[in-house]
Amino acid sequence: MKTILFAGILLLIGLVACQTKPGISPEFYHKFQKEGDAITSQVQGVLLSNVAGAIQKGGTEHAVEFCNVKATSLVDSLSQAFSCNISRVSDKNRNPENALNKTEAELWKLFAKNTQADTLLEINNKITYYKRINTAMPACLKCHGDPANDINGATLEKIQTLYPQDLATGYKLNDFRGLWKVVFTD
């Protein structure tokens, strides 16, 4: 059943995004899916560890500042280490650079309709891996939850100052929040 779902998603994306080449072999798919999963798990672990350290050091306000100043450069350095381009995308992004493109907007709809964990696409002759991000821990809600109930006033003020166009609040525990995106360059 899962294989049929993956194949259906790949076919739909192939129809939606003209630059996507259908027909990725199962062996090829499995190899890059496994590698993408390993990379995103490591990157998420590093990012969460650093955010937790920032919270311990100065609370959630400091964590918001850390993310604003350091998260992108941290992910960029991990991209270099893994020889790929790693990013996060969302329909409710905090950083405008993490907005969905046209192909990702179609892919987003598929992830939002079910609990799809990940998928692999070939776009513009590059293998691109996407993996679901949920608000999996109560700590996530301290910056991404309901502004009236979950986010303290100082943190909300810091978010509004550093991210005046912020869309990344209003989530509940385990909500679908974003996608990890890994573009394999080699």
Backbone torsions as a table, in degrees:
resi	resn	phi	psi	omega
1	MET	NA	-44.3	-179.9
2	LYS	-62.5	-39.7	178.7
3	THR	-63.2	-40.8	178.8
4	ILE	-64.6	-41.1	178.3
5	LEU	-62.4	-46.3	177.9
6	PHE	-59.8	-44.9	-179.7
7	ALA	-63.2	-40.4	178.0
8	GLY	-63.5	-42.2	178.1
9	ILE	-64.1	-45.4	179.3
10	LEU	-61.1	-41.7	179.5
11	LEU	-65.0	-45.7	179.4
12	LEU	-61.6	-45.9	178.4
13	ILE	-62.2	-39.6	178.1
14	GLY	-60.2	-36.9	178.7
15	LEU	-75.5	-35.3	-177.2
16	VAL	-77.0	-43.6	-176.7
17	ALA	-105.0	104.5	-173.9
18	CYS	-58.7	-25.2	-177.0
19	GLN	-84.2	-2.7	-179.2
20	THR	-85.7	130.5	178.4
21	LYS	-94.8	119.6	176.5
22	PRO	-76.7	167.6	172.5
23	GLY	97.4	29.5	175.3
24	ILE	-70.1	127.6	-178.3
25	SER	-67.3	152.9	179.4
26	PRO	-58.6	-38.5	179.6
27	GLU	-65.2	-45.0	179.1
28	PHE	-63.1	-46.1	179.6
29	TYR	-57.7	-49.7	-177.1
30	HIS	-61.9	-42.3	-179.3
31	LYS	-59.5	-51.2	-176.5
32	PHE	-76.8	-28.5	175.6
33	GLN	-65.3	-43.9	179.5
34	LYS	-64.2	-43.5	179.5
35	GLU	-66.1	-43.8	178.5
36	GLY	-62.1	-41.1	178.2
37	ASP	-62.9	-43.3	179.8
38	ALA	-64.2	-44.0	-179.6
39	ILE	-63.0	-50.4	-177.0
40	THR	-65.6	-34.1	176.9
41	SER	-64.4	-42.8	179.3
42	GLN	-67.8	-44.2	-178.9
43	VAL	-64.4	-43.9	178.6
44	GLN	-62.2	-41.0	177.9
45	GLY	-61.1	-44.1	178.8
46	VAL	-64.4	-45.7	-179.0
47	LEU	-63.2	-47.2	-180.0
48	LEU	-64.3	-37.5	177.6
49	SER	-63.0	-42.8	178.5
50	ASN	-68.1	-38.8	177.1
51	VAL	-65.3	-42.3	177.6
52	ALA	-61.2	-41.1	176.6
53	GLY	-62.5	-39.7	178.4
54	ALA	-66.3	-38.6	177.3
55	ILE	-64.3	-44.4	178.7
56	GLN	-62.5	-38.1	-177.1
57	LYS	-71.0	-41.3	-173.3
58	GLY	-150.7	20.9	178.6
59	GLY	79.9	-177.4	-175.9
60	THR	-68.0	-28.3	176.7
61	GLU	-61.9	-42.0	178.4
62	HIS	-66.8	-36.1	178.4
63	ALA	-64.4	-39.6	177.6
64	VAL	-62.8	-43.4	177.8
65	GLU	-64.1	-41.9	176.7
66	PHE	-57.6	-48.2	-179.1
67	CYS	-61.7	-39.5	179.9
68	ASN	-64.4	-39.4	-174.4
69	VAL	-93.0	-38.2	-168.1
70	LYS	-112.5	-24.9	-171.8
71	ALA	-60.9	-45.4	-178.7
72	THR	-63.5	-44.3	-179.8
73	SER	-67.8	-33.0	176.3
74	LEU	-64.7	-46.5	178.3
75	VAL	-65.3	-39.6	177.9
76	ASP	-61.7	-40.9	179.3
77	SER	-67.5	-34.8	176.2
78	LEU	-70.6	-31.9	174.1
79	SER	-59.7	-44.6	178.1
80	GLN	-63.6	-42.6	-178.8
81	ALA	-62.9	-34.9	-178.2
82	PHE	-96.9	1.1	-179.1
83	SER	55.1	50.0	177.2
84	CYS	-154.5	175.4	175.2
85	ASN	-108.4	117.4	-177.1
86	ILE	-110.6	134.7	175.1
87	SER	-153.4	175.8	174.2
88	ARG	-122.7	143.7	177.2
89	VAL	-132.4	152.5	-179.5
90	SER	-158.1	155.7	173.2
91	ASP	-79.4	-18.7	175.8
92	LYS	-122.9	73.7	-175.0
93	ASN	-82.1	152.1	172.3
94	ARG	-90.9	-47.7	177.5
95	ASN	-92.8	123.2	-178.8
96	PRO	-56.0	-24.9	177.7
97	GLU	-67.3	-14.9	-178.2
98	ASN	-99.4	17.5	178.1
99	ALA	-71.9	153.4	178.9
100	LEU	-72.1	142.0	169.0
101	ASN	-88.7	-178.7	-174.6
102	LYS	-60.7	-46.4	179.1
103	THR	-63.8	-42.1	-179.4
104	GLU	-66.7	-31.1	177.7
105	ALA	-63.4	-38.8	176.6
106	GLU	-69.5	-42.8	177.9
107	LEU	-62.2	-40.1	179.6
108	TRP	-54.7	-43.7	-179.2
109	LYS	-59.1	-39.0	179.6
110	LEU	-68.4	-42.7	177.8
111	PHE	-65.1	-38.4	-177.5
112	ALA	-68.6	-26.9	-178.0
113	LYS	-78.4	-20.6	-179.3
114	ASN	-146.8	-173.6	-178.3
115	THR	-95.7	30.9	176.9
116	GLN	-45.1	124.5	-177.4
117	ALA	-83.8	-42.0	-177.1
118	ASP	-163.4	169.0	173.9
119	THR	-158.9	163.7	-177.6
120	LEU	-129.6	132.9	-179.8
121	LEU	-131.6	155.6	169.4
122	GLU	-108.9	112.9	-177.0
123	ILE	-126.5	126.5	-179.5
124	ASN	51.8	43.5	177.9
125	ASN	64.3	19.7	176.1
126	LYS	-124.8	140.2	177.1
127	ILE	-80.3	126.9	-179.5
128	THR	-126.0	127.9	-178.9
129	TYR	-108.8	134.6	176.1
130	TYR	-122.4	136.6	178.6
131	LYS	-134.6	135.1	-178.2
132	ARG	-62.2	140.9	171.8
133	ILE	-120.3	123.9	175.2
134	ASN	-113.1	158.7	172.2
135	THR	-78.7	82.2	-166.9
136	ALA	-84.6	-15.0	-176.9
137	MET	-127.5	147.3	176.9
138	PRO	-55.4	-30.5	178.8
139	ALA	-61.7	-29.0	178.4
140	CYS	-59.1	-36.2	-175.4
141	LEU	-71.0	-16.3	179.1
142	LYS	-67.3	-18.3	176.0
143	CYS	-123.7	-19.5	-175.4
144	HIS	-120.7	2.1	-178.0
145	GLY	-84.0	-157.7	179.7
146	ASP	-71.3	120.9	-178.7
147	PRO	-58.4	-29.4	-178.7
148	ALA	-80.7	-24.3	-173.2
149	ASN	-121.9	-33.0	-172.1
150	ASP	-102.0	-29.6	-173.3
151	ILE	-103.3	124.6	-179.8
152	ASN	-71.4	160.4	-173.8
153	GLY	-57.6	-43.3	-178.7
154	ALA	-66.0	-38.7	178.7
155	THR	-67.8	-44.0	179.1
156	LEU	-61.3	-41.9	177.7
157	GLU	-62.2	-41.6	178.9
158	LYS	-64.1	-42.6	177.8
159	ILE	-60.3	-47.5	-178.0
160	GLN	-65.4	-31.7	178.1
161	THR	-73.5	-48.0	-175.7
162	LEU	-80.7	-26.8	-177.9
163	TYR	-131.1	73.9	-175.5
164	PRO	-61.9	-20.6	179.4
165	GLN	-101.6	19.2	-174.0
166	ASP	-56.0	134.8	175.6
167	LEU	-121.2	-1.9	-165.3
168	ALA	-93.2	42.3	174.0
169	THR	-126.5	173.6	178.6
170	GLY	93.2	10.1	-179.4
171	TYR	-84.3	155.6	171.8
172	LYS	-112.7	167.4	179.3
173	LEU	-56.1	132.5	178.6
174	ASN	71.9	10.8	174.1
175	ASP	-67.9	150.3	172.9
176	PHE	-72.2	117.5	-174.1
177	ARG	-111.6	-31.9	-176.0
178	GLY	-172.2	-174.2	177.2
179	LEU	-132.1	135.2	165.4
180	TRP	-75.7	142.3	179.1
181	LYS	-129.2	123.4	177.7
182	VAL	-122.9	117.2	176.2
183	VAL	-103.0	114.8	-179.8
184	PHE	-77.7	125.3	-175.4
185	THR	-99.6	-15.1	179.3
186	ASP	-108.6	NA	NA
